[in-house]
Amino acid sequence: MLLCTTSAWADRQANAEHVVTTVLFDVEADEFVSYGVRRNGFVDLTFARNTPDEIYTQIIDTIRAHPDVCGVLAGKSGPSCRRF
């Protein structure tokens, strides 16, 4: 059985958070996406309910493809964004 130390978990979380913040910054998504990152590198994303499907899919696919992210759960349940 493999056990991670506290610092290994912290590193995973920090690395995954860096991935998320970089991707969201690149697409200027701070207006319509909120997120949380678990200690194991799993990411929860909440998008504005009116986020276009193309943008929604692009962001999820980009984050999911990164090796520092162990998984992604996403949904469009946030408040509507005036940007769309």
C-alpha positions as CSV (number, residue, x, y, z in Angstrom):
1,M,0.0,0.0,0.0
2,L,1.3,3.4,-1.0
3,L,0.8,6.3,1.4
4,C,1.5,9.9,0.7
5,T,3.1,12.2,3.2
6,T,1.3,15.4,4.2
7,S,3.8,17.4,2.0
8,A,3.1,15.1,-1.0
9,W,-0.6,15.8,-0.7
10,A,0.1,19.5,-0.3
11,D,2.3,19.4,-3.4
12,R,-0.5,17.7,-5.4
13,Q,-3.0,20.2,-4.3
14,A,-0.7,23.2,-5.0
15,N,0.3,21.8,-8.5
16,A,-3.4,21.2,-9.4
17,E,-4.4,24.6,-8.2
18,H,-1.6,26.1,-10.3
19,V,-2.9,24.3,-13.4
20,V,-6.5,25.6,-12.8
21,T,-5.5,29.2,-12.1
22,T,-3.3,29.2,-15.2
23,V,-6.0,27.8,-17.5
24,L,-8.7,30.1,-16.1
25,F,-6.4,33.1,-16.4
26,D,-5.6,32.3,-20.0
27,V,-9.2,32.3,-21.0
28,E,-10.2,35.2,-18.7
29,A,-12.7,32.9,-16.9
30,D,-12.7,34.5,-13.5
31,E,-16.1,36.0,-14.2
32,F,-17.9,32.8,-14.7
33,V,-16.0,29.9,-13.1
34,S,-15.4,29.1,-9.4
35,Y,-13.4,26.2,-8.3
36,G,-12.0,24.1,-5.4
37,V,-9.1,21.8,-5.4
38,R,-8.9,18.8,-3.1
39,R,-5.7,17.6,-1.4
40,N,-5.3,14.7,-3.9
41,G,-5.4,17.1,-6.9
42,F,-9.0,16.5,-7.8
43,V,-10.7,19.7,-9.1
44,D,-14.3,20.8,-8.7
45,L,-15.5,23.5,-11.2
46,T,-18.7,25.5,-11.1
47,F,-19.5,27.4,-14.3
48,A,-22.1,30.1,-14.8
49,R,-25.3,28.4,-16.0
50,N,-25.1,30.3,-19.4
51,T,-21.5,29.4,-20.2
52,P,-21.3,28.4,-23.9
53,D,-20.8,24.7,-24.4
54,E,-17.6,25.3,-26.5
55,I,-15.9,27.3,-23.7
56,Y,-17.1,24.9,-21.0
57,T,-15.7,21.9,-22.8
58,Q,-12.4,23.6,-23.7
59,I,-11.7,24.5,-20.1
60,I,-12.6,21.1,-18.7
61,D,-10.6,19.2,-21.4
62,T,-7.6,21.4,-20.9
63,I,-7.6,20.9,-17.1
64,R,-8.4,17.2,-17.3
65,A,-5.5,16.5,-19.7
66,H,-2.9,17.9,-17.3
67,P,-0.9,15.2,-15.4
68,D,-1.0,17.2,-12.1
69,V,-4.8,17.0,-12.0
70,C,-6.2,13.6,-10.9
71,G,-9.8,14.3,-11.9
72,V,-12.4,16.9,-12.7
73,L,-16.0,17.3,-11.7
74,A,-17.8,20.2,-13.4
75,G,-21.3,21.6,-13.7
76,K,-23.2,24.7,-14.9
77,S,-25.0,25.6,-11.7
78,G,-23.5,29.0,-11.0
79,P,-25.3,32.3,-11.4
80,S,-25.6,33.6,-15.0
81,C,-22.8,35.8,-16.3
82,R,-23.5,39.1,-18.0
83,R,-20.5,38.3,-20.3
84,F,-22.6,35.8,-22.3
